[in-house]
Amino acid sequence: MDLTGARWRKSSRSSGNGGDCVEVADNLPGVVGVRDSKDPTGPALVFGPPSWRAFVAQLPGRD
C-alpha cells in the first residue's frame, strides 16, 4: 500500500517520555496507517477505519 501522501501525527496515546511513540495517519481515504516514530521509513500497519475504531475503543483508559 502506498502511504506517500500520509500526514503522520503522534498519537495522543503515546508515551510522553520520548520512548514509545506511535504515529497515526488518518488522512487517506479508506485506510488508517500506524507506524513507529523511531523508524519512519520502516513498516507500517494499515487498518480499515471500522477496524481502527474498534481497536481504539478497546484501549485502556478510554472512558
N, CA, C and O atoms as a Tinker XYZ file with bonds, in Angstrom:
   252  protein
     1  N      0.851000   -1.177000    0.000000    73     2
     2  CA     0.000000    0.000000    0.000000    64     1     3
     3  C      0.897000    1.241000    0.000000    63     2     4     5
     4  O      1.871000    1.316000    0.749000    81     3
     5  N      0.561000    2.183000   -0.828000    73     3     6
     6  CA     1.336000    3.422000   -0.933000    64     5     7
     7  C      0.832000    4.427000    0.099000    63     6     8     9
     8  O     -0.312000    4.877000    0.029000    81     7
     9  N      1.683000    4.771000    1.046000    73     7    10
    10  CA     1.341000    5.744000    2.083000    64     9    11
    11  C      2.080000    7.062000    1.882000    63    10    12    13
    12  O      2.268000    7.824000    2.830000    81    11
    13  N      2.501000    7.331000    0.638000    73    11    14
    14  CA     3.279000    8.530000    0.331000    64    13    15
    15  C      2.586000    9.812000    0.766000    63    14    16    17
    16  O      3.255000   10.718000    1.264000    81    15
    17  N      1.293000    9.923000    0.601000    73    15    18
    18  CA     0.572000   11.144000    0.947000    64    17    19
    19  C      0.124000   11.217000    2.395000    63    18    20    21
    20  O     -0.605000   12.132000    2.781000    81    19
    21  N      0.557000   10.258000    3.194000    73    19    22
    22  CA     0.114000   10.218000    4.594000    64    21    23
    23  C      0.656000   11.410000    5.372000    63    22    24    25
    24  O      1.821000   11.780000    5.235000    81    23
    25  N     -0.210000   12.003000    6.190000    73    23    26
    26  CA     0.201000   13.051000    7.134000    64    25    27
    27  C      0.225000   12.397000    8.515000    63    26    28    29
    28  O     -0.815000   12.128000    9.116000    81    27
    29  N      1.428000   12.155000    8.991000    73    27    30
    30  CA     1.617000   11.436000   10.247000    64    29    31
    31  C      1.552000   12.395000   11.428000    63    30    32    33
    32  O      2.073000   13.509000   11.369000    81    31
    33  N      0.911000   11.951000   12.490000    73    31    34
    34  CA     0.863000   12.715000   13.742000    64    33    35
    35  C      1.100000   11.753000   14.895000    63    34    36    37
    36  O      0.755000   10.573000   14.826000    81    35
    37  N      1.689000   12.275000   15.941000    73    35    38
    38  CA     1.942000   11.447000   17.118000    64    37    39
    39  C      0.613000   11.140000   17.794000    63    38    40    41
    40  O     -0.201000   12.035000   18.020000    81    39
    41  N      0.408000    9.901000   18.107000    73    39    42
    42  CA    -0.820000    9.503000   18.777000    64    41    43
    43  C     -0.886000   10.093000   20.179000    63    42    44    45
    44  O      0.122000   10.168000   20.881000    81    43
    45  N     -2.070000   10.505000   20.573000    73    43    46
    46  CA    -2.254000   11.023000   21.937000    64    45    47
    47  C     -2.081000    9.921000   22.966000    63    46    48    49
    48  O     -1.950000   10.208000   24.156000    81    47
    49  N     -2.077000    8.678000   22.537000    73    47    50
    50  CA    -1.902000    7.539000   23.436000    64    49    51
    51  C     -0.425000    7.172000   23.622000    63    50    52    53
    52  O     -0.113000    6.247000   24.372000    81    51
    53  N      0.475000    7.876000   22.956000    73    51    54
    54  CA     1.903000    7.586000   23.058000    64    53    55
    55  C      2.470000    8.057000   24.384000    63    54    56    57
    56  O      1.929000    8.955000   25.030000    81    55
    57  N      3.550000    7.443000   24.766000    73    55    58
    58  CA     4.258000    7.819000   25.990000    64    57    59
    59  C      4.845000    9.216000   25.834000    63    58    60    61
    60  O      5.311000    9.573000   24.752000    81    59
    61  N      4.827000    9.998000   26.888000    73    59    62
    62  CA     5.368000   11.355000   26.844000    64    61    63
    63  C      6.842000   11.432000   27.165000    63    62    64    65
    64  O      7.395000   12.531000   27.211000    81    63
    65  N      7.507000   10.303000   27.391000    73    63    66
    66  CA     8.915000   10.321000   27.788000    64    65    67
    67  C      9.873000   10.198000   26.613000    63    66    68    69
    68  O     11.075000   10.021000   26.815000    81    67
    69  N      9.365000   10.287000   25.394000    73    67    70
    70  CA    10.243000   10.235000   24.224000    64    69    71
    71  C     10.597000    8.840000   23.778000    63    70    72    73
    72  O     11.388000    8.680000   22.849000    81    71
    73  N     10.044000    7.834000   24.400000    73    71    74
    74  CA    10.394000    6.463000   24.043000    64    73    75
    75  C      9.391000    5.802000   23.125000    63    74    76    77
    76  O      9.645000    5.645000   21.931000    81    75
    77  N      8.264000    5.417000   23.667000    73    75    78
    78  CA     7.271000    4.651000   22.923000    64    77    79
    79  C      6.306000    5.584000   22.209000    63    78    80    81
    80  O      5.297000    5.997000   22.779000    81    79
    81  N      6.614000    5.912000   20.969000    73    79    82
    82  CA     5.773000    6.836000   20.216000    64    81    83
    83  C      5.189000    6.147000   18.994000    63    82    84    85
    84  O      5.906000    5.557000   18.186000    81    83
    85  N      3.893000    6.233000   18.881000    73    83    86
    86  CA     3.175000    5.702000   17.738000    64    85    87
    87  C      2.659000    6.885000   16.937000    63    86    88    89
    88  O      2.133000    7.846000   17.498000    81    87
    89  N      2.815000    6.807000   15.622000    73    87    90
    90  CA     2.276000    7.836000   14.749000    64    89    91
    91  C      1.124000    7.252000   13.951000    63    90    92    93
    92  O      1.151000    6.090000   13.546000    81    91
    93  N      0.116000    8.076000   13.734000    73    91    94
    94  CA    -1.091000    7.659000   13.033000    64    93    95
    95  C     -1.307000    8.599000   11.857000    63    94    96    97
    96  O     -1.113000    9.809000   11.976000    81    95
    97  N     -1.709000    8.041000   10.726000    73    95    98
    98  CA    -2.089000    8.833000    9.555000    64    97    99
    99  C     -3.520000    8.450000    9.217000    63    98   100   101
   100  O     -3.793000    7.324000    8.800000    81    99
   101  N     -4.437000    9.405000    9.403000    73    99   102
   102  CA    -5.842000    9.115000    9.126000    64   101   103
   103  C     -6.415000   10.030000    8.043000    63   102   104   105
   104  O     -7.623000   10.259000    7.983000    81   103
   105  N     -5.540000   10.543000    7.202000    73   103   106
   106  CA    -5.982000   11.447000    6.141000    64   105   107
   107  C     -6.171000   10.762000    4.785000    63   106   108   109
   108  O     -6.589000   11.408000    3.824000    81   107
   109  N     -5.876000    9.490000    4.699000    73   107   110
   110  CA    -6.000000    8.786000    3.424000    64   109   111
   111  C     -7.372000    8.120000    3.318000    63   110   112   113
   112  O     -7.869000    7.586000    4.309000    81   111
   113  N     -7.985000    8.140000    2.148000    73   111   114
   114  CA    -9.321000    7.560000    2.018000    64   113   115
   115  C     -9.311000    6.043000    2.234000    63   114   116   117
   116  O     -8.578000    5.311000    1.569000    81   115
   117  N    -10.131000    5.595000    3.170000    73   115   118
   118  CA   -10.333000    4.165000    3.372000    64   117   119
   119  C     -9.307000    3.431000    4.193000    63   118   120   121
   120  O     -9.443000    2.225000    4.397000    81   119
   121  N     -8.263000    4.121000    4.683000    73   119   122
   122  CA    -7.241000    3.443000    5.482000    64   121   123
   123  C     -6.744000    4.340000    6.613000    63   122   124   125
   124  O     -6.814000    5.567000    6.535000    81   123
   125  N     -6.244000    3.700000    7.657000    73   123   126
   126  CA    -5.557000    4.390000    8.749000    64   125   127
   127  C     -4.192000    3.713000    8.881000    63   126   128   129
   128  O     -4.113000    2.503000    9.093000    81   127
   129  N     -3.126000    4.492000    8.755000    73   127   130
   130  CA    -1.770000    3.964000    8.882000    64   129   131
   131  C     -1.247000    4.163000   10.297000    63   130   132   133
   132  O     -1.567000    5.150000   10.959000    81   131
   133  N     -0.441000    3.214000   10.748000    73   131   134
   134  CA     0.161000    3.277000   12.076000    64   133   135
   135  C      1.623000    2.866000   11.928000    63   134   136   137
   136  O      1.931000    1.862000   11.286000    81   135
   137  N      2.531000    3.659000   12.534000    73   135   138
   138  CA     3.955000    3.319000   12.448000    64   137   139
   139  C      4.673000    3.728000   13.726000    63   138   140   141
   140  O      4.138000    4.469000   14.550000    81   139
   141  N      5.878000    3.236000   13.873000    73   139   142
   142  CA     6.759000    3.569000   14.983000    64   141   143
   143  C      7.500000    4.853000   14.628000    63   142   144   145
   144  O      8.185000    4.907000   13.607000    81   143
   145  N      7.371000    5.877000   15.448000    73   143   146
   146  CA     8.006000    7.159000   15.133000    64   145   147
   147  C      9.528000    7.072000   15.106000    63   146   148   149
   148  O     10.185000    7.896000   14.471000    81   147
   149  N     10.087000    6.086000   15.787000    73   147   150
   150  CA    11.543000    5.933000   15.797000    64   149   151
   151  C     12.054000    5.284000   14.508000    63   150   152   153
   152  O     13.259000    5.264000   14.261000    81   151
   153  N     11.141000    4.753000   13.687000    73   151   154
   154  CA    11.511000    4.089000   12.439000    64   153   155
   155  C     10.551000    4.520000   11.325000    63   154   156   157
   156  O      9.800000    3.695000   10.806000    81   155
   157  N     10.569000    5.814000   10.952000    73   155   158
   158  CA     9.587000    6.319000    9.995000    64   157   159
   159  C      9.682000    5.718000    8.596000    63   158   160   161
   160  O      8.711000    5.780000    7.841000    81   159
   161  N     10.809000    5.147000    8.235000    73   159   162
   162  CA    10.925000    4.507000    6.920000    64   161   163
   163  C     10.685000    3.008000    7.005000    63   162   164   165
   164  O     10.735000    2.312000    5.991000    81   163
   165  N     10.427000    2.512000    8.191000    73   163   166
   166  CA    10.165000    1.084000    8.391000    64   165   167
   167  C      8.731000    0.733000    8.034000    63   166   168   169
   168  O      8.011000    1.533000    7.436000    81   167
   169  N      8.333000   -0.457000    8.406000    73   167   170
   170  CA     6.991000   -0.912000    8.054000    64   169   171
   171  C      5.900000   -0.143000    8.790000    63   170   172   173
   172  O      6.121000    0.415000    9.865000    81   171
   173  N      4.739000   -0.130000    8.192000    73   171   174
   174  CA     3.560000    0.485000    8.805000    64   173   175
   175  C      2.420000   -0.520000    8.754000    63   174   176   177
   176  O      2.314000   -1.320000    7.824000    81   175
   177  N      1.585000   -0.464000    9.757000    73   175   178
   178  CA     0.357000   -1.252000    9.749000    64   177   179
   179  C     -0.730000   -0.425000    9.090000    63   178   180   181
   180  O     -0.726000    0.803000    9.186000    81   179
   181  N     -1.661000   -1.091000    8.421000    73   179   182
   182  CA    -2.761000   -0.404000    7.762000    64   181   183
   183  C     -4.066000   -1.056000    8.212000    63   182   184   185
   184  O     -4.228000   -2.274000    8.135000    81   183
   185  N     -4.981000   -0.228000    8.678000    73   183   186
   186  CA    -6.288000   -0.683000    9.140000    64   185   187
   187  C     -7.380000   -0.022000    8.317000    63   186   188   189
   188  O     -7.201000    1.093000    7.825000    81   187
   189  N     -8.495000   -0.690000    8.165000    73   187   190
   190  CA    -9.699000   -0.041000    7.661000    64   189   191
   191  C    -10.270000    0.803000    8.793000    63   190   192   193
   192  O    -10.096000    0.447000    9.958000    81   191
   193  N    -10.945000    1.907000    8.492000    73   191   194
   194  CA   -11.480000    2.759000    9.549000    64   193   195
   195  C    -12.341000    2.032000   10.590000    63   194   196   197
   196  O    -12.188000    2.313000   11.779000    81   195
   197  N    -13.238000    1.112000   10.208000    73   195   198
   198  CA   -14.017000    0.428000   11.248000    64   197   199
   199  C    -13.133000   -0.410000   12.184000    63   198   200   201
   200  O    -13.370000   -0.450000   13.391000    81   199
   201  N    -12.131000   -1.067000   11.632000    73   199   202
   202  CA   -11.215000   -1.861000   12.457000    64   201   203
   203  C    -10.405000   -0.966000   13.387000    63   202   204   205
   204  O    -10.175000   -1.316000   14.545000    81   203
   205  N     -9.974000    0.184000   12.885000    73   203   206
   206  CA    -9.215000    1.124000   13.713000    64   205   207
   207  C    -10.074000    1.636000   14.868000    63   206   208   209
   208  O     -9.620000    1.676000   16.012000    81   207
   209  N    -11.306000    2.023000   14.573000    73   207   210
   210  CA   -12.198000    2.493000   15.637000    64   209   211
   211  C    -12.432000    1.417000   16.685000    63   210   212   213
   212  O    -12.453000    1.715000   17.880000    81   211
   213  N    -12.608000    0.164000   16.255000    73   211   214
   214  CA   -12.810000   -0.938000   17.192000    64   213   215
   215  C    -11.562000   -1.145000   18.053000    63   214   216   217
   216  O    -11.673000   -1.393000   19.254000    81   215
   217  N    -10.383000   -1.046000   17.449000    73   215   218
   218  CA    -9.128000   -1.189000   18.193000    64   217   219
   219  C     -8.989000   -0.090000   19.245000    63   218   220   221
   220  O     -8.721000   -0.372000   20.413000    81   219
   221  N     -9.172000    1.149000   18.830000    73   219   222
   222  CA    -9.016000    2.287000   19.743000    64   221   223
   223  C    -10.040000    2.215000   20.883000    63   222   224   225
   224  O     -9.733000    2.583000   22.017000    81   223
   225  N    -11.237000    1.751000   20.587000    73   223   226
   226  CA   -12.282000    1.652000   21.610000    64   225   227
   227  C    -11.908000    0.673000   22.722000    63   226   228   229
   228  O    -12.428000    0.769000   23.834000    81   227
   229  N    -11.008000   -0.271000   22.427000    73   227   230
   230  CA   -10.610000   -1.267000   23.419000    64   229   231
   231  C     -9.388000   -0.861000   24.244000    63   230   232   233
   232  O     -8.985000   -1.596000   25.146000    81   231
   233  N     -8.804000    0.277000   23.955000    73   231   234
   234  CA    -7.615000    0.711000   24.699000    64   233   235
   235  C     -7.981000    1.050000   26.142000    63   234   236   237
   236  O     -9.036000    1.632000   26.394000    81   235
   237  N     -7.121000    0.692000   27.081000    73   235   238
   238  CA    -7.382000    1.035000   28.492000    64   237   239
   239  C     -7.444000    2.550000   28.674000    63   238   240   241
   240  O     -6.759000    3.304000   27.982000    81   239
   241  N     -8.271000    2.974000   29.611000    73   239   242
   242  CA    -8.345000    4.395000   29.945000    64   241   243
   243  C     -9.287000    5.190000   29.074000    63   242   244   245
   244  O     -9.357000    6.413000   29.194000    81   243
   245  N    -10.018000    4.515000   28.195000    73   243   246
   246  CA   -10.988000    5.238000   27.347000    64   245   247
   247  C    -12.334000    5.191000   28.034000    63   246   248   249
   248  O    -13.052000    4.195000   27.941000    81   247
   249  N    -12.676000    6.260000   28.720000    73   247   250
   250  CA   -13.956000    6.318000   29.436000    64   249   251
   251  C    -14.899000    7.306000   28.815000    63   250   252
   252  O    -16.019000    7.477000   29.295000    81   251
